[in-house]
Amino acid sequence: MTVNCKYHECDYEKAVLELLQNQGWQYTGGYDIHRKNDEILLKDDLQQYLTARYGIFSPDELGRIAGYVVGGEHQSLYNNMKTAYTRLMRGYTLHRDDDTTLFIEFFDMEDGHCSNNIFRAVNQFEVDGYKKRIPDIVLFINGIPVSVFELKNPADEDVSIADAYTQTHVRYCKDIPDLMRFDFINVISDGANTKYGSLFSDYEFYFVWKSTDGKDYAADAQGIVLTHTLIAGLFAPATLLRVLHDYIYFPDNSSTNLVILPKYYQYYGTEELFASILKAHRDGSGKGGTYWGATGCGKSYTMLFLTRRITTSVEMNKPTVILLTDRNDLDEQLSTTFENAKGYLVDDNTLCITSREMLRKKLFNIQSGGIFLMTIQKFSEGIQLLSPRSNIVCISDEAHRTQTNTEAHYKTVNGQTKKSYGFAKYLRDSFPNATYVGFTGTPIDATLRVFGSVVSKYTMRQSLADGATVQIARLPGPREVRVDDAILKICDEYYNQQLKDGANEFQIEKSKREMSRLKQIIGSPSRLDVVVNHFIWHYEKRCEEASTVCGKAMFVCYDRQIAYDVYKRIKALRPEWFVKRKCAPEYDGQQLDHESMEIEKVKLVCTNDKDDPKELDEILGNNNDRKNYAKAFKDVLSNFKIAIVVDMWITGFDVPSLDTMYLDKPVELHNLIQTISRVNRVYKGKQRGLVVDYIGLENAIAAAMKMYDGDQQPINGVDTSLRIFKDHMKLLADIMHSFDFSIFLNPNISPVARLNIIQSGVEYVMQDERRKAEFMGYSRRAKKAYDVCIGHPDLTQNEIDTLHYYMCVRSVIYKMTKTGTPDATLMNRKVAEYVDKAIRSTYSENTFGFEGASTDGSEDILTDEFLKKLSDIPYPNTRFQALLKLLRQAIKMFSDTNNIKATVFSQRLKKVVDRYNARNDLGKTQAVVDDVVDGLSAELQKIFSDLKTEQNSYQELGITYDEKAFYDILISVAEKHQFKEQLSEDKYIYLAKEIKKLVANKSKYTDWTNRQDVKDELYTDVAILLNKNGFPPQPIDEAYDEIMKQVDNYKKNHDSD
């Protein structure tokens, strides 16, 4: 007995289903469920759950319950999902047939009641929507869908997790929205990668789930292991129920279709903190614990999740939650999130406290509930007792100095010793029986002393490994601006002095004098000249080399006066940067937010001072202006690119696209980590953040890393990138050793000669498939390393110029061979221009792309003249790739009108490509290989010619182009099932014409392909027509299915008629 060991997608599907069953899920095949295909509930499961929990229901009552679940206004998919989720979480009050009412919960969430729910995994769940779709796996709880899995074959190199993402986000969302609005947690997997996310998230914001219990996590796990951890972790029934109930956040109002799902460390961290709070509430210790999370890992959302768990807790009995920060800008950012989450938090009394008077009014003797956000500075000596209740929880953000100073401080002034307390003492006097929780990325000993031990920890190393943040690289500034170590030691002593109790007036005055000396050094006019000139050169170089995702940079200055001096110097050197525009020049023509403001490229962002000169005061604006500046800086399209700051925006301010910081301020320990972490947020295309260090903080960074992340080093010196760059340039030189491109580096050669040497390099690299693969990989990594170490003194101009040559060659090869094809509308005349350029070898990097192509006019790419032009391209591999790319596009265009015949041409093309990819296995000389490539190009031209003939073949049959598509379907089915000879040629022609008439008749309805009644009627009419004429002799569903597919093509190609 032979065993077929070929691995198929269905094998992976079965494995995932088995893993789900191991966690307690019941399995049912989609084809075993008796339902109409447009029904998305498993009504038997829903009825079984309801009956077991609430008793018997009449059919009408069950119908009303099901109707409530799937009902709602027809809005956008996002709003429909939000409505569905809200209904499921809030439950339903059923007005029963006997005029009584019954409140129904769709999931039994009580502790220990998980088994009362029905967890069912269904594969091949066919859904009829605008089109029929069959998701791989759908998970149901009590008959209600909650998650869709889309899987791709781990053994198939040609499909990936990205294909699964596209399938769910494009095809499923468009074709079966009634199901997808219940896809609260979308899962995509190809075996090598398994991720989950919101249906409205970009692919970059899909994440892995790396733990099953929150204690251990799969640090460096890849591949199939992540499938196991996702299912055993997130999709363990009890965990999934909890996540669905408490960890899916839809803002009250959102203009961006925002849905927040928890990452694994947020879920487990919140659950551990919540358990710790309950324990502290029971034993009265007041210490709820400390959450230690890497900066940039989403602590604000973890705080939101925790607040939801607290406010909905039966044991806490309508608690009051107070969220504290130590800066106004942090308070505003946190308030923005929480005040837009009243529905999620189930408390309309969620607001920001803006004054001490408001604090007394809102919180004095408060009896229950309420979520209040404020700065800790609101608590002072005069506040006193506000509430003795024990079900009050105070959550402190960035819990260090201002929120831990509960002990007395003694200061000597004018010979007298005075005792004072910090804000934290007055906070505890106001709420003596509350439970206190601290959130921080940089805990100090006092943090643990006041809030309790670390309950949950998420390190910088984990954050990097998970892709929750990006690596930070440090580039030293020019040596002449670096501050001497001895001077930096003054700064260390100053900060240490501030941390000590009992500082007297003489010590304080000494510290002030020494810090004044530091300011004089940093603010020296000659030094600032060098710093600003270097900044402008480096910033422009990064933009020129496309080494920054969108040019967002932050310049951190020592104090307001120095920041103003830097601002004026930049303005004097680059006045054009201070012209107000709505968007950056590179984004001209793109759709902008209607509220986008006209703004300079550079802004100084600081608080005002009553003694500011008029010009500075106007530059800074007011608080409302700064809110608008913050919005503009976060907007990728905005003209605001460079923020000059001192203290504002260096903690708790998230701009994901920000990838460069110019640091000219001595910062220590937790403040240093907080500051540089502004550039570690994840953003599309962002490989890492860069800190240009003008002070010389490498020792301070190392000390901070040791204190807050053990021995890990998530911040690399640029020397690492420089080494990677040089190593890869050597590898590239080895690849190109027998090819002389030195003429490219000669500034005196003609543009045509330079372009020709690019083409010759392309041909050289493409002669060998292995050479091409290595070249493409090495050049990409060299460029990524170069983007970080731009400006390093050990980079030579020759290395930079050589890299530019490699990138020219790489770009052309990429555009010639990339899998994605341009839109069909970008073909036509531009394609002909491209061929002419290739023949002349006078093209730029865009020769092999279609970006920016004009769409007016047209030229048939299948004419004999055009094919002759293609054959005149002098380079064998270039000619083959040109033919291949255009032929693929031509077949794609043909498939839009005749998929049956296009498939035949695709199969012929694949065979040629397979032989091309194996050309270097021939063991022949390069000349022989070139002859083989020439032969393959000739075969492509033959396919081109045959395609043209096929496209015109309808004329010989006396039918139209559209009728020919239906004719080909009939012939294909008849040949496949061996009954072609049973009908005459005239009969096939007659049937094709009649089918076309039926389709055209239905197309009089403007929404005909979206109306199931019209489609059903068409299907019936086609079946009657075929059966009446003896096609097929025996019923074959394939015939009808292929015809209905062609109906969709017909619609697409006649929508504009």
N, C-alpha and C positions, 0 to 999 in steps of 0.2 A: 504494500500500500504506500503510495507516495503522498507526501504532505506538501501542500502549497504554502511556502513560507513567505510569500510576498505580503508585505504589510500594507493594509489599506486604511483609509480614513475611518471606515466602519469599525476596524479593529481598535483604533484609539477611542472611538466613541464608546465601545463596549467596555473598555478598561476604565474610562471615566465613570460610567454608570456603575461598575462594580465597586469603585472607590466610594461613590455616593451611598450605595447599599451598605457598605461596611460602616458608614456613619449613621445608619438607621433610616435611610430613605427607601421607600417602596418603589419598585420599578414597574412601569407599564409601557408597552410599545404603542406608539401613536395610532397604528392601524388596528389595535385591539379595543380602542375606545369608541363607543357608539355615540356619535355627535354629528351635527352639521359642521362643515369645515369653516363656516364663518363664526362659530361659537368659540369663545376663548376661555370659558369657565369649564371646569370638570364638575358638572352639576351633581353627579352622584356623590362625590367627595364632600361638596359643600353641604348637601342635604344630610349626609351621614354625620358630619361635625355638628351641624345645628341641632339635629335631633338628639344626639348624645348629650349635648350641653343644655338645651332648652326645652326638649320635648317635641311633640308632633306638630308639624305645620301643614296647613292645607296647600294644595298646588298653587292657588292664587297668592298665598303669603310667600311661598318660596320664589314665585315669579317676581314679586315686588322686591324681595331682598336681592335677587340676582340682578334685577334691573337697576337697583341703586348702585351696585358695585360697578357695573359696566356703563352706567349712564353718565350724564353730564353734557354740557354744551359742546358743540363741535368747534374747538378752538385750535390753536397750534398744538403740536405734539407735546411741547414743554408744558403748556397750561393744562392739557388733558392729563398728563402724568401727575402734575401737582394736585389736580383735583382728585384723581384716583387714589393717590397716596393719602391725601388728607381724609378722604372718606373712610379708607380702611383703618386709619389710626384712630379716628374719632368715634367710629362705630355708627350704629343706625338705630333710630327709634322706630320700631315697626308698629303701625296701627293695625291691630289684628281684626280678623273677621267678626269677633264678638265685641268690638268697640273698646277693648282694653289695649294697653300699650306694653311693649316689651323692648328693653334696650339690648341690642345685640353687639357683641364684640366679635370681630371676624377671626381673631387669633386669641388663644388662651395664653396670656402672658404671666399669669401668677407663677411664683417660684414653685418648682416641683410639678408643674402642670404641663410641661413640654409634651409629654406623651399623649395628652388629650388632643393634640393637633395631628392632622394627617399630612405627612411629608411625602410627596410623590415626584419622582423624576420620570419624564416622558421623552422618548426620542422619536424623531421623525414625526413631529407634531404638525401635520399639514394645516395650513391656514389659508383660506380664500379671502383676499382683500382686493386691492386694485389689480394685483397679480397673485397667483398661487405661490406661496413660499413655504419651505419646510425647514425650520431651524433644527439644528442638530439635537439639542437638549433643552427642554423647558422645565423649570422647577415650579411646582405648585405647593402651596400650603392651604389646606382645607379647600382645595379646588380652585384657588385663586393663583394665577401666575405671578411670580415675583422675580424671576431671573431667567435670562436666556444665555445659553452657552453656544458659541460658534467655534467649531474645532476644524483644524486643518491637519492633514496627514503628516506626522513627524518624518516619514520616510520619503516625502516628495520635496525635492530641493526647489521646485518651481513655485511652490506656494508657501506663504508665511503668515505670521500673526497679523501682519499689515493687511493681508487679503481678508482675514476674518474681520478686522476692524471695518474695512470698507463695506463688506457684505452687510454687517449689522447696521452701520450708520448711514448707508446710502440706500441699498436695495430694501432691507427690511423696514426701515423707517418710512420709506416712501410707499412701499407696497402693502405692508400689514401693520399700519399704525395702531389698530385696535388692540393688537397683542403687545406691541412695543411700548405702549404707554404704561404697561405693568412691568417693564424690564428695569426694575429699580437698581439692580446690580448686574451689569453686563459683563460677561466673561468671554475672553478670546484666548485661544491657545493653539500652538502648533507643536507642542511637545517640548521644543527647545525653549519656548517662552510661554508663560501662562500669566495673564494679567486680568485685573478687574477694574471697572471704572464706571462712571456715569455715562449714560447714552449721549450726554451733551458735552462731554469733555474731549479735548484734542487727544490724539494718541499719546503725546508726551506726558499726559496726566493720567495715564493708566498705570497701575502699580502692582507690585507683587505682594503676596501675603506670606510672611516669612516665619510665622510662629503658630503653634497650636495651643499654647497655654500662657503666653506672655512672659514666661520665665526663661525659656531657651528659644533661640531663634537661629534659623539656617543662615549663618553669616554670609558665606560665599556660595550658597547653593545656586545651582543653575539647572536648566533642563527639567526632566521629569520630576525631580524632587519638589519643585515648586508647584507642580500639579497636586502632589500629595499634600503639601502644607496648606494650600488654598482650600482644598476640600475638607481636610481634617481640622482646619482652623476656622476660616470664615463660614464654611458651609456645614459645620457641625450644627445640627438642628437648633440646639439651645442658643448657640452664638448667633446664628442667622436671625432667629426670632428677636433677640436683643438688639441686633444691629438695625433690623427693619423698624423696630419700635422707637429707638432712641438715638440712632446715629446717622440718619439721613436728613439733611438740612436743606429745605427750600426756603430762601429768603422771602419775607413778606412781599417785597417788591424787588424785581430784578430785570434789568434791561439786557442781560447777557445770558439768559437761560442757565443760571448757576444752580448746580446741585452739588452739595458737598457730601462725599462719602468718607468714612474714617480709614486712615491707614492702620496697619496692624498695631503699631506702637501707640497710636492714639486710642484705639479701642481698649487694648489691655491696660494701658496707663490710666485711662479714665476709670475702668472697672476697679483697679487696685486702689486708686485714690478714693473712690466712692466707698469702698469697703473700709478704708482707713478712717474716713470721716464718720461713718456710722459707728465704728468702734470708739472713736474719740467722743462722739456725742453720748454714747452709753456710759463710758467711764468718767466723763467730765474732765478729761485732761486738757482739752482745748487745742491739742496738737494734731491736726489732721494729716500732716505729712508734707514732704517736699517733692515736687516733680522737677526732675533735672532733665531738660530737653535741649538738644543742640539748637543753637540759633538758626532760624530759617526753616525749622521743621514743622511749623504750623501750631505753635502753642496757643494762639488765640482761638483756634477751632477746638483744640483739646479743652480749653476753658469753657467754651460754649457747650460742648458735649457734657462736661462735668456738671455744669449748671442745670442742664436739662435733667440729668439723673437725680440731682438734688431736689429740684422743684417738683418733680413728679413722684418723689418717694413717699410712700404711705407712712413709713416709720418716722420720717422727718416732720410729717404733719404740718403742711403748708409753711415751709421755712422761708426765711428772708435771706437773700444772697447779696453780699456786698463785694464788688470788684474794685480793687485798688491799684492805682499806678502811682508813679512818683513824678510824672511829667505831664503837662497839659496836652502835648501833641499825642502822647501814648493814650491818654484818657479819651481824646477825641476819636482816635482810630478804633479803639475797643468799643466805644459807645456807638459808633456807626454800625458795627457788626451786630451788637446786641439789640439795639433799638429797632433793627430790621429783622429781628428774630422773635418777635412777641408771640406769634403763632406757634413757632417751634418750641419756645420755652413755656408755653401755656400760661403766660402771665402778661396781661396788658399793662401792668404797673411796672414797666421796665423803662428806666429813664436815667439820664445823666444829671448828677448833682453839681450845680455850677457855683454855689456859694455856701458859706457856713450857715447863713440864715436859712437857706433852702434845706440844708442838712438837718437842722433842728426841726424844721416844720414837717419834713417828710418822715423822719425816722424816730422822732421822740415818741416813746411808748407805742411803737408800731406793734400791732397785735398779730399779724400774720402776712405772709406773702411779700411780694415785691422784690425786684432785682434792681439794684442801684449801683451806678458806676461813678467813681470820683477819684480825685487825687488824694493821697494820704495827708497832704498839707492842709486839708479842710479840718483836720482834727488838731485842736490846739487846747491850751490850758482852760479856756472858758467853756468848752463843750460839755464836759462832765457826763454823767450817766444818761444814756439814751434808752436802753432797754436791757432788762436783766434776763430776757428769754435765752434758753439754751439752744433753740433750733434756729440759730443765726449762723451762717457760714461766711467768713471773710476770706476771699481769694485774692492774694497779692501777686501782681504781675511784676517780673524782674525784682524778686524779693531779696534785696540786699540792704545797703546802709539805711536808707530812710525808713524802711519797713521792719528793721530789726533793732532799732535803738530804743529799747525799753528801759534801760538802766539810767541811773543818774549820771550827769556830767558836771564836773566842777571846773570853773574857769576863774582865773585871777585877773581882775580888772581894777586898776587904780588902788592896788593893795588890798582889795577885798575879794574874798572867795565866794562865788555864787553857784548855786545848784540849779540845774535845768534838766529837762527831759526832752526826748525826741518825740516825733509825731506818733510813733508806734505805741508809746506809753499811754498817750491820750486816747488812742483808738481802743486800747484794751480797757481803759477806764470807762469808755462809753458802752462797750459791749463785754462785760466781764465774763459772761458764761458762753460766749460764742466759740465756735471751732475755727481755727485759723489754718489756711493752706497756702503754701508758697510755690510759685512757678518761677523757675529761673534757668538760664542757660549757663550761669556762672555762679554756683553757690559758694558761699564762704562759711566759716564755722558758725557765725552768728545765725545764719539762715537755718541751719539744722537745730540750733539751740532754741530758736523761737518757734519754728513751725513743726519740728519733729524730723525724724530721719528721712532719708530718701526712700520714697515708696516705689517710684518707677524712674528708670533712667534710660535715656536714648542718646547715645554718644554721637560725636561728630563723625567718627569712623563708620558707625552704622548708617548715619544719614547719607554719607557719600556712597557707601556700598548699595544703598537702596535707591539712589538717584533722587532722594528728597532734597538734596542740595548739590551744588557743584564744587569742584576743587577750587581753592584760591591759590594763586601764585603771587609771589612778592618779587618786584623788580626794584633794586636800589636806584635811587636818583643819582645825579652827578656827584662825584666825590667832594667837590668843593662846597656843596651846600649841606653836607652831612654835619649834624651837631655833634660836637666832641663828647666822648663817653663821660668825661668828668662833669660836663654840664648836665648831661642826662641824669647823672647820679643825683643832682640837686632836685630834679623832678621826682625821682624815686623817694627821696627823703621827705619831700613836700607831701606826697600822697600818704606816706606812712605816718607823718605827723598828724594828718587829718583824721586818721583812723584811731589815733590814741586818745584816751581820756586824760583830762587834767592838763591840757595845753595852756600855758600861761601867756600873758600878753607879750612877753619878750620873745618867746618861741614863735608866736604867731607873726610878730613883726619881722623876725629874722627870715621866716619862710617867705613872707611877702617880698622882702628885698631880694632874696635869691631868685624868686620866680620872675621878678622884674628884670633881672640880669638875663634870664633865659629868653624873655620876650624881646629884649634888645637884640640878641643874637639872631633869633628867628626872623624878626621883622626888619633886619638890616636892609636898607635900600639896595645895596649891591648884591646881597644874597637873593632878595626877592626878584631882582632882574634876571638872575640866572635861573631861578626856579620857574618863573613865568615863561621865559623863552623855551626852556626844556619842555614844559607842559604843552605849549602850543605846538612845538615840533612833534612831540610824541603823539599827541592827540590827533593831529592831522595825518601823521604817518599811519596810525592804526585805522583811521577812516579810509585812507587811500588804499591800504592793503586789504580792506574788507575784513579786518581782524576784530572788529566789534560788531555786535549784531545790529545795533541801530544808533550807535554813537552816544549813548547815555553815559555821562561821567559825573562824578562827585568830587569836588575839590574841598578837602577839610583843612581849615585854617586854625591857627592858634587862638585868635580872639577876633572880635568884631572889627577893630581898627586894622589889623593885618588883612582880614578878609576884604575890607573896603579897598585897601592898597592893592591887593591882587586884582580885584575887580577893575580898578582904574587902569592898571597896567595892561590887562588883557584888552580893554576897550581901546586903548591907545594903539595897540599893535594890530588888532582885528576889528576895526569899527563896523565892518559889514556884519559881524555877529550880533550886533545890537540893533539891527533893523527888525521891527516887529513883523511877524508873519504868522499865519494860521498853522501852516505845516512846514516841515523841512522841505527844501527844494527837491530832494529825491523822491518825495511823495506827492508832488504836484499832480493833480488829476485824479487822485484817489478819493473815495467817499469819506468825508469827515463827519465827525459828530457835529450836529447843528449848534452845539454849545461851545465848540472849540474856540478858544480865545486867541487873539493876535498877541504874540509874545516874543521877546528876544530869545536868541539862542542861549544866552548866558544870563542867569539871575543870581542875585545875592539874597540868600534866605537866612535871615536872622530876626531876632526880636528887636523892637524899637526901644530907644532910650530917649528920655525927655530932653537930653542935651544934644541929640543928634543934629548936625547941620541940615538945612532944608533939603539939599540935594540927596543926602543919604536917606533921609526920612521918606522922600518920594520913591527912591529906589526900593526900599524895604516894603512899602505899603503897609496895610493893616492886617489884622487877623483874618478877615474874610478874603483879602487878596492872597494871603499865604495858603489858604485852603484851595483857592483856584490854581495857585502855582503847583501845589502838590498834585492836583488832578491832571494838570498839563504835563508834569514831569513823568507821570505814570502812563501817559498816552504815547504810544510808540510813534504815532504820526505827527505829534506836536513838534513845533519848531524849538521848543525848550529842550536843550540837550545837556547843558553843563550847569550844575548847581554848585554854587560856592557857599559852604556852610561852616558853622563853628560847633554848635551843640545841637541845634535842631536837625532832625532827620537822620542822626547817626545811631539812634536806637529805635527799634520798633517801627521803622518806616520801610515798607516793602515796595520795591520797584523791580519786578522780575527781570526786565530787560537791561537794568543797570549792570554793566560788566567791568567798569574801570573806576578805581578810586585813586585820587592823588592825595596822599596823606602827608600833611606838613604840620602835624601837631603831635607832641609827645602824649601818648595815651598808655594807660597801664591796666594790666590784669583784665578784670571783667569788662571794663569800658573798652579796652582794646579789642577783645573778642567781639563785643557787640558792634563796634564801629566797622571793622573790616568785613563783618558778616553781611553788610549791606549788599555785597557783590556776589553772595553765594546762592542766590535764589535760582530756581530752575526756569529756563525760558527756551523756547524753540530755537535751535541753532547755537545755543550758548554752551561752549565746551567747559569753560571755567571763568572765574572772576580774577581780575588782576588788580593788585595794590602796588602803586608806584610810591615807594617809601623815600621821602626827602629827608627824613630825620635820622634814620639808622636804627630801626626798631627790631632788628633780627633777634637780639637777646631777649627783649621784652616779649616778643611773640613766642619764642621758645619757652620762656618761663610761664607764660599764660597757658600755653598748650599743655605743659606738664601738669599744671595745677588743675585744669578743667577737662583734660581728656587723656590723662595718664601719659603713656609713652607714644601715643598716636600723633601723627603729624599730617593733619588734613590741609596744612598750608605749606606749599612747596616753594623753595627759592627758585628764581628763574634759571639758575644754573642747571637745574634738572632738565628744564625744557631746552636749554641751549645744548646740553649733551645729547638729548634725543634728536635735535635738529641736525647736529653735526654727524651723528651716527647714520642717520638716514640719508644725508647728502652723500656720504661715502658709499652707501649701498646703491644709490642711484648712479653714482659715478662708475661703479663696477658694472652696472647694467649697460651703461652707455659708452663703455671704454673703447669700443671699436667704431664709434660714430662721432665724427668731428662736427660740433656745432659752434665752434669758437667764433664763427662769422657773426652769429647772433649777438655776441657780446661786444662787437665793434660798433661804436656809436656812429661811425661814418658811412655805414653801408646803406643802400637804398631800402625803402620800405618793402618793395617787391622782393628783394633778396632776403630780407629778414622773414617775410611770410613764407617764402619758398623753403627756407631751412626748417621752419616749423612743420611744414607738410612732410619734408623728408624725414624728420624725427618721428612723426606719426607713423609713417610707413615702416620705419625701422623697428619701432616698438611693437607694431602689430604683426610683424612677420612671424612671431613666436607667441603662442597663447600664454605660455608660462611667463615669458618676459613681460607681456602686457599686464598680466595679473599682478606681478611683483611691482612693476613700475607704477601702476595705479595705486596700489596700497602704500608703497613707500612715499610717493609724492604727496599723497593726502596727509600722512602722518607728519611729514616734514613741514608742510604748510601749517598744520595745527600747532606744532611746536614753535614755529616762527612767529605765529600770531601772538604768542605769549612773550617771547624774548625780544621783540622789536625794541630797539634802543640799547641793547646790551653792547658794551664796549668791545666785546670779543667777536662780534659779528663783522665779517668783512664784506665790502661792497661786491666783490666777485661772487661770494656765496649767495648774496641776495639776488644778483643778476642771473646767476645760474638757476636759482629756484624759480625765477620768473619764466625762464625758458621751459623748465620742466612743467610748470603750471599751464603754459600755453599749449604744450603738447597734450597734457592730460585733459585739458578742457575740450580740445577738438575730438580726442578719442571718446571722451564721455558723451559728447553730443552726438557722435556718430553711432554709438553702440548702446546708449541707455535704453532701458526697457520701455519706459514711458514714451508714448508718441504724442506729438502736438495735436491740437484740435484740427479737425478736417478743414475747417474754414481758413486755416493758415497755410494751406497747400497752394495750388494754382500758380499764379505768376511768380511768386517768390521761389517756388521749387525750381522753376526754369532758371531763374537768376542764380540760384545755388549751384546748379550743374555747370553753368557757364563759369562761375568763379572757380569751381573745382578744376575745370579743364585748364584755366589760365594759371591756377595756383596763386592767385592774387586775392586771398581772402583773409578775413580777420578771424578772431576766435569764434565769431558767431556764424561762420560759414556753414557749419554742420548743425546749427540749430535753426529754429524758425521763430525765435523770439522777436517781437516787434515787426513781424512781417505784415506787409500790406495785404488786405483782402479784396481790393478792387480788381476787377478784371479776372481773366482766367486763361489758363493754358492747359490743354489736355495732356496729362503726364503719360498717357498710353499711346501717343502717336508714334509712328515709325521715326519721325524726325527727332522726337524727344529721346527715344531709346538709342538712337545713333549718337546723340550727345553724351548719353551716359557711357557708351562704349568707348568714347574718346578720352575719358579720364585716364591719365597716364600711369597711375599707381595701382597695382593689382588689388591690394587689400582695401584701399580707399574706394576703388570702383565697386568692389563687392559690397562693402558696407553701405555705400550710397544706394545701390540697387536694392539691397536687403531692406533698408529703412523705408524707402519709398514703396516697395512692393508690399511690405507689411501694412502700410497705411492704405494702399489701394485695395487690398483684400478686406481690411477693416471697413472701408467705405462701402465695398460691394456687399459685405455681410449685413449692412443695414437695410438692404433691399432684397437680398437673396442669400439667406444664411446657409441653405443646403449646399449650394454650389461653392460658396465661399469656404466652407469646411473642406471641400475637396482640394481647393488650392492651398489652404493652410497646411494640409497634410503633405502635399508635394514640397512646399517650402521648408517644412521641418526636416525632411530627409536631406535636402541640400545643406541646410545649416548644420546638421549633425556631421556631414562629411567635411564641411569647412572646419568645424571645431576639432576634427581629428586629423587635420592636414599635417601637423608636426609629428604625428606618429608614423609617418611613412618611411622615416629613415633615409630620406633623399636630400640632395643638395638644395640650397635655397632657390636656385633657378628652376629645379623640377617642381618644388613646392609652389612657386609663382605660376608655373604652367597649370598646375592643378587648380589654383585659385582662379586663373583665367577661365578654365573650363567650367568651373562652378558659376562664375559670373555669366557665362553664356547660357547656362541652364536657367538662371534667374531671368535673363532676357527672354528665354523661351516661355517661361511662366507668364511674364508680362504680356507677351504676344498672345498667348492662349487666353489670358484673362480678358484682353480686349475683344478677342473673337467671341468669347462666351457672353460678354456684355451685349454684343450686337446680335446674338443668335436668335433672339425673339422674332427678328424680322423674317427669317427664313420660315418660321412656323406660322406666320400671319397673325400673330397675337401681339399684345402690348408688353411693355417692359414689366409692369406689375403682374400681368397674367402669367408671364414666364416663371415668376417665383412660385406661384401655386402649381404650375405644370411640373416644375422640377421636384416639388414635394411629392406629388402623385407618382412620378416615375421612380423616385428614390425608394419610396415605401414598397412599390410594386416589385422592384428589382430585389430589394432586401428580402422580401417574403415570397419571391419566386412565382409571381403570377402576372408578370408584365404582359406576356403574350396572350393572356386571356381577354385583353381589351385592345381595341384598335387605336392607332395613333390619333385618329379623328376624335375618338371618345375622350382621350386624355385632354386634347385641346378644348373640346366642348366643356368638360368639367372645370377646367381652369378658368374659362371665361365665365361660367355660371357662378363659381365661387367668388370671383372678383365682383360680379354684379351684386351678390348677396352682401358682401363686405361693404361695397360702395353705398348700398341702400341703407345699411345701418349707420354709416358715417354721417347721415344727415342730422343725427343727434349730436349736439356739440360735446357732450360728455359721455359719448357712447361707450368708450372702453372703461369708464369708471362705474358704469351702471351694470350691476350684476344681472338684472332682468333682461337687458338688451343683449349682453354676452351669452346668457343662457339660451335666449331665443335664436341667436346666430348659430350657436353650437348645434342646436336642434335642427335648424334649417339645413346646415351643411351635412349633418348626419343623414337626414332624409334624402337629400340630393344624391349623396354618394351611394347609399343603400339602394335607391331606386335604379341606379345605373350599374349596379353590380360591383361597386368598389368599396371596400375590398370584398372578395368572395366570402371571407369570414370576418367578423368584427375585429378590428385592430385599433386599439386606443391611440397608438403612435401616430396614425394618420391624422386623427382629429387634433391631437396635441400639437403636431408640427404646423398644421394649418392655423391654429389659434396663435401660435408664436408669430407666424407671418402676419397675422392680423395686427399685432402690436407694431411690427415693422411698418406696415402700411399706414398706421396712424401717425407714427413719428415722421414719415416722409410726406405726409399730406396735411399736417397741421397748419402749414403756412399757405396752403392753396387757397 
